[in-house]
Amino acid sequence: MARVTIEDCLKEVNNRFMLVHLGAKRVIQLRKGATPLVEAPKNKEVVLALREIAAGLVNFDSIAQIEPDELVAEAPPEQSPEEAETEATTQKAAEETPSQAAESEEGEKVVEE
């Protein structure tokens, strides 16, 4: 297959909207390191995903089964809202210069009074 077309993919997927969703899911998998199912070394992830769909190797039934362990293992652990707020405050404080920190402390004192 020299060029992949939408028509090639629509033979495997019912409509264009479903094709977009399926393609996006597969591109995300490929960018996270999933193994390509077709040989196309010079193609970008989007074209590679469309080639896999046109070849009938990727569909909605199989997309969840393609390398699920690899993709689930990379999911970040969930944080409670309090932990996320504490982390954000710590990062903000680390990014401030000493003069900005002093200004923010003075501003906080004025608000408290």
WOCOR-V565648 format. One record per residue. N is the residue number from 0. SS is DSSP state (H for helix, E for strand, - for the rest). PSI is psi in whole degrees, -180 to 180 (* if undefined). Layout:
N/SS/PSI ; N/SS/PSI
This chain:
0/-/107 ; 1/-/-46 ; 2/-/142 ; 3/-/135 ; 4/-/164 ; 5/H/-38 ; 6/H/-38 ; 7/H/-42 ; 8/H/-34 ; 9/H/-15 ; 10/-/-24 ; 11/-/-27 ; 12/-/143 ; 13/-/-44 ; 14/-/171 ; 15/H/-36 ; 16/H/-42 ; 17/H/-35 ; 18/H/-42 ; 19/H/-46 ; 20/H/-43 ; 21/H/-45 ; 22/H/-42 ; 23/H/-43 ; 24/H/-42 ; 25/H/-37 ; 26/H/-42 ; 27/H/-43 ; 28/H/-44 ; 29/H/-39 ; 30/H/-24 ; 31/-/-2 ; 32/-/11 ; 33/-/149 ; 34/-/128 ; 35/-/146 ; 36/-/-10 ; 37/-/157 ; 38/-/111 ; 39/-/73 ; 40/-/-27 ; 41/-/0 ; 42/-/149 ; 43/-/171 ; 44/H/-38 ; 45/H/-48 ; 46/H/-40 ; 47/H/-43 ; 48/H/-43 ; 49/H/-38 ; 50/H/-41 ; 51/H/-40 ; 52/H/-45 ; 53/H/-32 ; 54/-/-8 ; 55/-/14 ; 56/-/-22 ; 57/-/128 ; 58/-/179 ; 59/-/-29 ; 60/-/-36 ; 61/-/-15 ; 62/-/-36 ; 63/-/-21 ; 64/-/-12 ; 65/-/108 ; 66/-/53 ; 67/H/-34 ; 68/H/-42 ; 69/H/-41 ; 70/H/-35 ; 71/H/-35 ; 72/H/-25 ; 73/-/-4 ; 74/-/133 ; 75/-/150 ; 76/-/146 ; 77/-/145 ; 78/-/153 ; 79/-/160 ; 80/H/-35 ; 81/H/-42 ; 82/H/-41 ; 83/H/-41 ; 84/H/-42 ; 85/H/-42 ; 86/H/-42 ; 87/H/-41 ; 88/H/-41 ; 89/H/-43 ; 90/H/-40 ; 91/H/-43 ; 92/H/-36 ; 93/H/-30 ; 94/H/-21 ; 95/-/146 ; 96/-/163 ; 97/H/-39 ; 98/H/-37 ; 99/H/-38 ; 100/H/-42 ; 101/H/-42 ; 102/H/-42 ; 103/H/-35 ; 104/H/-41 ; 105/H/-40 ; 106/H/-35 ; 107/H/-37 ; 108/H/-39 ; 109/H/-40 ; 110/H/-37 ; 111/H/-34 ; 112/-/*
